[in-house]
């Protein structure tokens, strides 16, 4: 998860990144890429909790 966290921290706005509890970062085993495109496309879906509200947030990378 360290690589994913580093990547997400680098590309998310700092104001958003500072509000996330990175210790809760998890990869979800879900894909939204259509079967016909899976040979050329992929996606990743992560879940991380907000520090204050404890609500889970989804981060989608296509």
NORDAKA-V393682 format. One record per pair of residues at least 4 apart in sequence whose ideal C-beta (glycine too) atoms are under 6 Angstrom apart, sorted by the first residue. I is the first residue (numbers start at 1). J is the second residue. D is the distance in whole Angstrom. If there is no record, write none. Layout:
# NORDAKA-V393682
i/j/d
I/J/D
I/J/D
This chain:
# NORDAKA-V393682
i/j/d
1/5/6
1/25/5
5/22/5
5/25/6
8/12/6
9/17/5
12/16/5
12/17/5
19/50/6
19/51/6
20/48/5
21/49/5
21/51/5
24/48/5
24/49/4
25/48/5
26/47/5
27/46/6
28/45/4
28/47/6
30/45/5
31/43/6
32/43/6
33/37/5
33/38/5
33/41/5
33/43/5
37/41/4
43/62/5
44/61/4
45/60/5
46/59/4
47/56/5
47/58/6
48/57/6
49/54/6
49/56/6
50/55/5
50/57/6
